[in-house]
Amino acid sequence: MKLLVLHGVNLNMFGQRDPAHYGSATLADIDAALHALAAGLGVAVECFQTNHEGAMCERIHQAHRDAVDGVLINAGAWTHTSLAIRDALAILACPVVEVHMSNIHAREPFRHHSYIAGIARGQICGFGVDSYLLGLRALAGRG
């Protein structure tokens, strides 16, 4: 099973940006935890981060061509703004799970709406790094 983890805009700043909402874990810490869990679950995982919307869409298109078995995405602010990323994800034949470190529903009103939620199998938010790990377990069929 091949799973793809997509990290969106500004998420390369985890560990430095707003620790009250996002904690102290860096993106490298999150990716390491995902790789360790994936190894234990017997699945392959690839992680990708970009601050460029077009690059994110291109990576999603490549996931379609590669026939990945599932996509875990934290699109960051694009969650609330990007129809382009939503439409790219809609092309995929595999399940998509949306994750967020913070509880987007308990934050500013503009964060309550997700363009991704309507096409995702599920959404996990508010559990910090564990949001990613729970999402990976769900995609691997061990949620």
Secondary structure, 3 states (H helix, E strand, C coil): CEEEEEEEECHHHCCCCCHHHHCCCCHHHHHHHHHHHHHHHCCEEEEEECCCHHHHHHHHHHHHHHCCCEEEEEEEHHHHCCHHHHHHHHHCCCCEEEEECCCHHHCCHHHCCCCCHHHCCEEEECCCHHHHHHHHHHHCCCC
